[in-house]
Amino acid sequence: MESWSNLFEFKEIYTSDFLLKILDINDLQSIFELLKNDEVVQYLDTQKHLDLKDTALFLTQLITNFNNQYNLPIGIYNPDKQLIGFINLHSFNFKHRFLSFTLAVNQNYWGKRIIKLAFEFVINALFQNFNFHRIEAQVHINNLRSLKFFQKFGFITEGIQKENFLIENTFFDCYAIAKINTNSAKNI
């Protein structure tokens, strides 16, 4: 079992199917391409990026938060080392052993095997290597594609949070989803 502090020492993991590594400034252009897409950002907690300046601010904040151990922004790369998405782990509660995440994926990779493998790898590592008990997220009420994706990995819908997302001056409900590590109680 890894210690909590080792979680923030993560650098990269390379498999034959994907590469996972901490996002850095070299990912600026790729993140811009991802977050300028209306289809990608419509359900994320960020505005559409209009230029590289928007993305530089976004990425700088992610990196600063990582350096302060507030989040873990993991880039998902294809075997050619092109960024195709990211999973940002955040809202860590080490006492109660849970965290939240955000997943953003290049539209060309929606439903592709590589995303499933990378996501599953991260979730399993959090449960098996770091003994998290609970991993949770919020899914926009209209984002049924993401909801179904997470359900395939054993995430359950715990309820609906009323008017939880504010997008373009309109409040939207969201699904509260979570996955519980049933083996974590054995390792207290």
Summary of the structure (lengths in Angstrom):
residues: 188
radius of gyration: 16.1
end to end distance: 11.1
largest distance: 48.7
contacts: 531
relative contact order: 0.14
helix: 35%
strand: 34%
